[in-house]
Amino acid sequence: MRKDIRITHYALRISSMQKLVECIPNFSEGRRQEVIDHVAAAARGVAGVRLLDVSSNPDHNRTVLTFVGPPEAVADAAFASTAEAVRLINMEEHTGEHPRIGAMDVVPFVPLTGMTMDEAVQLANQTGKRIADELRVPVYLYSAAATTPARKRLPDVRQGQYEGLKESISTPERKPDYGEPKMHPTAGATAVGARPPLIAFNVNLGTTNLAIAKSIGKALRESSGGLMNVQAMGVDLAAQGMVQVSMNLLDYTKTPIHRAYEMVRVEAERYGVPVVGSEIVGLVPLDALVGAADFYLRLTDFSRSQVLEARLLEEG
Amino acid sequence: MRKDIRITHYALRISSMQKLVECIPNFSEGRRQEVIDHVAAAARGVAGVRLLDVSSNPDHNRTVLTFVGPPEAVADAAFASTAEAVRLINMEEHTGEHPRIGAMDVVPFVPLTGMTMDEAVQLANQTGKRIADELRVPVYLYSAAATTPARKRLPDVRQGQYEGLKESISTPERKPDYGEPKMHPTAGATAVGARPPLIAFNVNLGTTNLAIAKSIGKALRESSGGLMNVQAMGVDLAAQGMVQVSMNLLDYTKTPIHRAYEMVRVEAERYGVPVVGSEIVGLVPLDALVGAADFYLRLTDFSRSQVLEARLLEEG
């Protein structure tokens, strides 16, 4: 009801959105804690950067950092952590289950509030050039930063892995985007890119029949005729007596959470199976939740700057 | 899908929620811009405080400030703006349509992230005592800070308004909670309280029949047997060819947005009328939107600290 009492509204200083970008570097060490600490500390040490997560997998022998901040600070932190990974990791001795091409394997930039994808692509270019120039590590641009369609997908960039790329890097089609066409002797190569935030979203079904989850996964995923920007598979949650459609939403701005949820629900109905729950794994941008509330509550003209906490992140 | 790769999770420093409180002082000047500016500047001038909104209504001759920050800073800003209102506004000359008892009429504290209602009540007590001690303005505690049931509701505290309270303040039942039982000669008295955030939520119906909106408003509101913590009424939106159920949700933590929305939808169905949209007027706490997404997507174990922007507001 409050609207009617707000007749005269005196303009405050126009507050513009603070530019925020996320960076999720993956480096090739998941076992030696002191190396992991050094690489993480290099990112954390940059003023303005918030290190939100450090996740290591010993089997993959790989660690994922998640940090957020203003563009220049995040680019500095990406470079600083890459420099530490290059200094401390010897790919000639590296083993692990996860595909990789270098000590710092992949550096994706994800535009958050106030940032466009084009700006994130620029950041990837600046950082890639700096890694090649100062660390002598050849760099491939991928995803939205890719210079050719053949480098859009990370698996294509990683083809042959570290060992194979040592041979093929001198061929024209594998020529790096920045740096000389030869591997760093111990640190290999690095992929640097820009992409939308990924949302890991799982929907649980009230059945133990894994075939149903697999069938719905197939119906959902882009690669088999489902929703764009969605990866999906059926997973058994035997201990919980249910199955799950496990999804990655690769671009929630085009294919939002509620669309994936509703399509799972409708497909499950065809088998007489109810949705019994869902989960978001890890972090989710506020806009993705606002989108869901917007859809279900049929909100008109709702803006994220009406969310109190979002207002607090705007520049004063 | 990301969960399965997060096998080892190295603990970052435990980050605790930054304590944030909102304050929405209402003061008795909505016409003289220089007075409004002085009172607003007093709040804005306190380090750590973010002034989010200044809304004045000349007919009410009243202005509402909205600011947010850590508890001590917000208490200082509440006191500083009260001191300016007391200095610049003479209630002996004040006219306006809105009920009021003083130059600074009412100062509500609203607990946001990391704050309990008890802590907001403490803040109301500290601030009320300081206003009485230093400005010689008698203070009534109301809402969650009220010391007797008769002072819970603001209209009861404001009974008789400035003019009437001058007479009745010396009676035992109107004795102030802080300060002497006599009005400040020009600034009157002030109500200081603590309450949950109010959400102004309106649902639009695809009909021009105002009687239906009024009937649904009656079904919804607490006072006529509807939902707790909900004020509701039917409103004609003639220019847009529809009617609206206009609501204040007084405590979304107990009576969430989706419950009000679904009840309007179900009541409208009985008349064969569709919901054609809804709106949130002004600011809404992130938790209220997370609650709606949570309900409709059947999220299990979702926490607000998974919202990237909320993480950025946590202490490092």
Interface residues (C-beta under 8 A of the other chain):
Chain A: M1 R2 K3 I5 R6 I7 T8 H9 Y10 L12 L20 E22 G30 Q33 I36 A40 R50 L51 L52 D53 V54 S55 S56 N57 P58 D59 H60 V64 V68 L112 T113 P197 L198 A200 N202 N204 Q231 M233 S246 M247 N248 I257 H258 Y261 V275 V276 G277 S278 E279 I280 V281 G282 L283 V284 P285 L286 L289 V290 A292 A293 F295 Y296 L297 R298 L299 T300 D301 F302 Q306 V307 L308 E309 A310 R311 L312 L313 G316
Chain B: M1 R2 K3 I5 R6 I7 T8 H9 Y10 L12 L20 E22 G30 Q33 I36 A40 R50 L51 L52 D53 V54 S55 S56 N57 P58 D59 H60 V64 V68 L112 T113 P197 L198 A200 N202 N204 Q231 M233 S246 M247 N248 I257 H258 Y261 V275 V276 G277 S278 E279 I280 V281 G282 L283 V284 P285 L286 L289 V290 A292 A293 F295 Y296 L297 R298 L299 T300 D301 F302 Q306 V307 L308 E309 A310 R311 L312 L313 G316
